[in-house]
Amino acid sequence: MQVVTLIILLFFCKASEFRKVRRNNRANNDKSNNSKKNSSTVKRYAPGIPCDIYTYINEKYLDCQEKKQTTVQNDWPEDLIHILLARNRIRIIKDNAFSKFHILKSLDLQQNEITKIEPQAFFGLKSLTTLLLQHNRIKILSEEVFIQMPRLTYLRLYDNPWDCNCELESLVTLLQIPRNRNFGNYAKCENPAELKGQKLKQITPQIICQEENGGPKPLEGSKVTKPSVDSTLCHTYLYPIATLDCRRKELQQVPTDISPDIIKLDLSSNKIKRLQAKEFKDVPNLESLNLSNNGIEFIDPAAFSGLMNLHELDLSENKLCNFQYGVLEDLYFLKKLWLRDNPWRCDYHIHYLFYWLKHHYNVNYNGFECKEPEEYKGWYVGKYVRSYYEECPNERFQVHVGMDEEDWEKMEDRKQIESAKTQAVLLTVLT
């Protein structure tokens, strides 16, 4: 009997221990599951700055372009000098949005979806000199918005659907003050129909506020002649250097209203067939000019007149066969010249460009190869020019085909030295 009782007690003890183990395991599993959920939540919603922050020439930049931003973030550092917010989804600029950026110099808000800017949106920006608002959806804007920026000197407003009525009167007045010569130069009315296409800097406040006959009267007198091609389709970037980006805009001519402070101009992948005289006379500070992939067939000898500061010129992927004499004469400080993928024709007319490059040995160039006629196809132009002056036609086809341009130059120098030695010997004998 005692043995049976002892066995029963041992059974109940084991059962109790088993239940404790199960409860402990279940509790541990619940904790691990909770910790997994918590860790995944933290990982999924971990905070971070999707924008790039860097320093260039001792000035701090925040590059937040094409980041799908809809508002200004509170965690951006206060010591920024330049903020780039182009190509985002910002619709409204609220009061005090930039109030903490006291030393900000430039603010790029172009190519967003901005429809409204509250009166105190730019409060605190006492150091701002440049504000880019082009390519948005702004219809009405008051002068009050810009009072907060006493140092503002450069303002872009074009490619917005401006509604030229009385609410826009104060802005029009601001733009037409003489000292604001760089304010909204290309902004135009979209509505009403009577004023569509008129520049805000050319209409008077009295005209946009007239309500006779249900709307404003059209401008009287002769209209200002519009340039054949303007730059409102292009994108302007002022930092790190003043750049006008006109790539792939179907342009058939060089824009006639390029700002004189532009340093870099990109006109690649358009349809410009000819460059006329003094095409770039209004941009004397230009340092980089890209005209590649346009189908250019002709360049006037004075096309680049005045570009004494130009360092880089890209003429690749065009239809140039030769250069007329004088085309490059004003480019005293040119350092890089792209010439590839042009149908260079190796005849007497190509000599000017070859000798200009030879005498301006500091200019780096590429792609200067004969494409026509067939007998010289694939030759370096330098090799063709030297063969042109060979006394014996057979020398054109000596075993030098595999040599590059540098080897040819060395060979040419050796020939000149040997020739000079021979002449010196002859002179000695005669004496």
Backbone hydrogen bonds, N-H to C=O, Kabsch-Sander energy under -0.5 kcal/mol:
donor,donor_aa,acceptor,acceptor_aa,energy
5,T,1,M,-2.1
6,L,2,Q,-2.0
7,I,3,V,-1.9
8,I,4,V,-2.1
9,L,5,T,-2.1
10,L,6,L,-2.1
11,F,7,I,-1.8
12,F,8,I,-2.1
13,C,9,L,-1.9
14,K,10,L,-2.1
15,A,11,F,-2.2
16,S,12,F,-2.1
17,E,13,C,-2.3
18,F,14,K,-2.2
19,R,15,A,-2.0
20,K,16,S,-2.0
21,V,17,E,-2.3
22,R,18,F,-2.2
23,R,19,R,-2.4
24,N,20,K,-2.6
25,N,21,V,-2.5
26,R,22,R,-2.5
27,A,23,R,-2.4
28,N,24,N,-2.6
29,N,25,N,-2.4
30,D,26,R,-2.3
31,K,27,A,-2.3
32,S,28,N,-2.5
33,N,29,N,-2.6
34,N,30,D,-2.5
35,S,31,K,-2.7
36,K,32,S,-2.1
37,K,33,N,-2.4
38,N,34,N,-2.9
39,S,35,S,-2.7
40,S,36,K,-2.6
41,T,37,K,-2.2
42,V,38,N,-2.4
43,K,39,S,-2.4
44,R,40,S,-2.4
45,Y,41,T,-2.1
46,A,43,K,-0.8
52,D,63,D,-2.4
54,Y,61,Y,-1.6
56,Y,59,E,-2.6
59,E,56,Y,-1.2
61,Y,54,Y,-3.4
62,L,82,H,-2.0
63,D,52,D,-3.3
64,C,62,L,-0.8
64,C,84,L,-2.7
66,E,86,A,-1.8
67,K,64,C,-0.7
76,W,73,Q,-0.8
80,L,77,P,-0.7
81,I,60,K,-2.6
82,H,60,K,-1.8
83,I,106,S,-2.0
84,L,62,L,-3.0
85,L,83,I,-0.6
85,L,108,D,-2.6
87,R,110,Q,-1.7
89,R,69,Q,-2.6
91,R,70,T,-0.5
93,I,116,K,-2.2
94,K,92,I,-0.7
96,N,120,Q,-2.8
97,A,94,K,-1.6
98,F,121,A,-1.0
99,S,96,N,-1.0
101,F,98,F,-1.7
102,H,100,K,-1.5
103,I,78,E,-0.5
104,L,101,F,-1.2
105,K,81,I,-3.3
106,S,81,I,-1.6
107,L,130,T,-2.0
108,D,83,I,-2.6
109,L,107,L,-0.7
109,L,132,L,-2.4
111,Q,134,Q,-1.7
113,E,90,I,-1.8
115,T,91,R,-2.8
116,K,91,R,-1.5
118,E,93,I,-2.5
121,A,118,E,-2.2
123,F,120,Q,-1.6
125,L,122,F,-1.7
126,K,124,G,-1.7
128,L,125,L,-0.8
129,T,105,K,-3.0
130,T,105,K,-2.0
131,L,154,Y,-2.5
132,L,107,L,-2.3
133,L,131,L,-0.6
133,L,156,R,-2.2
135,H,158,Y,-1.8
136,N,159,D,-0.7
137,R,114,I,-2.0
139,K,115,T,-0.5
145,V,142,S,-1.3
146,F,143,E,-1.5
147,I,143,E,-0.6
147,I,144,E,-0.7
149,M,146,F,-1.6
152,L,149,M,-1.4
153,T,129,T,-2.3
154,Y,129,T,-2.0
155,L,182,N,-2.4
156,R,131,L,-1.9
162,W,160,N,-2.2
162,W,188,K,-0.7
163,D,139,K,-2.2
164,C,162,W,-0.9
164,C,191,N,-3.0
165,N,163,D,-2.0
168,L,165,N,-2.0
169,E,166,C,-1.6
172,V,168,L,-2.4
173,T,169,E,-2.3
174,L,170,S,-2.1
175,L,171,L,-2.5
176,Q,172,V,-1.3
177,I,174,L,-1.2
180,N,177,I,-2.1
181,R,178,P,-0.5
183,F,180,N,-1.7
184,G,155,L,-2.5
184,G,182,N,-0.6
187,A,184,G,-0.8
189,C,198,Q,-2.6
190,E,162,W,-3.1
191,N,162,W,-1.9
195,L,192,P,-1.4
196,K,192,P,-0.6
196,K,193,A,-0.7
197,G,189,C,-2.7
198,Q,195,L,-2.3
200,L,187,A,-2.3
202,Q,199,K,-1.9
203,I,199,K,-1.0
207,I,204,T,-0.8
208,I,204,T,-1.5
209,C,205,P,-1.1
210,Q,206,Q,-0.5
210,Q,207,I,-1.0
214,G,211,E,-1.5
215,G,212,E,-1.3
234,C,231,S,-1.4
235,H,245,D,-2.3
237,Y,243,T,-2.8
243,T,237,Y,-4.2
244,L,264,K,-2.6
245,D,235,H,-3.3
245,D,243,T,-0.6
246,C,244,L,-0.8
246,C,266,D,-2.6
248,R,268,S,-1.6
249,K,246,C,-0.7
256,T,229,V,-2.6
262,I,259,S,-1.7
263,I,242,A,-2.5
264,K,242,A,-2.2
265,L,288,S,-2.6
266,D,244,L,-2.4
267,L,265,L,-0.6
267,L,290,N,-2.7
269,S,292,S,-2.1
271,K,251,L,-2.9
273,K,252,Q,-0.5
273,K,271,K,-0.8
275,L,298,F,-2.0
276,Q,274,R,-0.6
278,K,302,A,-2.6
279,E,276,Q,-1.0
279,E,303,A,-0.7
280,F,303,A,-0.9
281,K,278,K,-1.2
283,V,280,F,-1.5
285,N,260,P,-0.6
286,L,283,V,-1.6
287,E,263,I,-3.2
288,S,263,I,-1.8
289,L,312,E,-2.2
290,N,265,L,-2.4
291,L,289,L,-0.6
291,L,314,D,-2.6
293,N,316,S,-1.8
295,G,317,E,-0.6
297,E,273,K,-3.1
298,F,273,K,-1.3
300,D,275,L,-2.7
303,A,300,D,-2.4
305,S,302,A,-1.4
307,L,304,F,-1.9
308,M,306,G,-1.8
309,N,284,P,-0.6
310,L,307,L,-1.1
311,H,287,E,-2.7
312,E,287,E,-2.2
313,L,336,K,-2.1
314,D,289,L,-2.4
315,L,313,L,-0.7
315,L,338,W,-2.1
317,E,340,R,-2.1
319,K,296,I,-2.0
323,F,349,H,-0.5
327,V,324,Q,-1.6
329,E,326,G,-1.1
331,L,328,L,-1.4
332,Y,330,D,-1.8
334,L,331,L,-1.1
335,K,311,H,-2.9
336,K,311,H,-2.2
337,L,364,N,-2.7
338,W,313,L,-2.2
339,L,337,L,-0.5
339,L,366,N,-1.4
344,W,342,N,-2.1
345,R,321,C,-2.2
346,C,344,W,-0.6
346,C,372,E,-3.2
347,D,345,R,-1.6
350,I,347,D,-1.7
351,H,348,Y,-1.3
354,F,350,I,-1.7
355,Y,351,H,-2.7
356,W,352,Y,-2.2
357,L,353,L,-2.2
358,K,354,F,-2.1
359,H,355,Y,-2.0
360,H,356,W,-1.4
361,Y,359,H,-0.6
363,V,360,H,-2.0
364,N,335,K,-3.3
364,N,362,N,-0.6
366,N,337,L,-1.0
369,E,367,G,-1.5
370,C,379,W,-3.1
371,K,344,W,-2.9
372,E,344,W,-1.7
376,Y,373,P,-1.4
377,K,374,E,-0.9
378,G,370,C,-2.8
379,W,376,Y,-2.4
381,V,368,F,-1.7
384,Y,380,Y,-1.8
385,V,381,V,-2.6
386,R,382,G,-2.1
387,S,383,K,-2.1
388,Y,384,Y,-1.7
389,Y,385,V,-0.8
389,Y,386,R,-0.7
390,E,387,S,-1.0
395,E,392,C,-1.5
396,R,393,P,-1.5
397,F,394,N,-1.6
398,Q,395,E,-1.4
400,H,398,Q,-2.8
403,M,400,H,-1.5
408,W,404,D,-1.8
409,E,405,E,-1.9
410,K,406,E,-2.1
411,M,407,D,-2.4
412,E,408,W,-2.5
413,D,409,E,-2.2
414,R,410,K,-2.2
415,K,411,M,-2.2
416,Q,412,E,-2.0
417,I,413,D,-2.2
418,E,414,R,-2.7
419,S,415,K,-2.5
420,A,416,Q,-2.2
421,K,417,I,-2.4
422,T,418,E,-2.3
423,Q,419,S,-2.3
424,A,420,A,-2.1
425,V,421,K,-2.3
426,L,422,T,-2.4
427,L,423,Q,-2.2
428,T,424,A,-1.8
429,V,425,V,-2.2
430,L,426,L,-2.4
431,T,427,L,-1.9
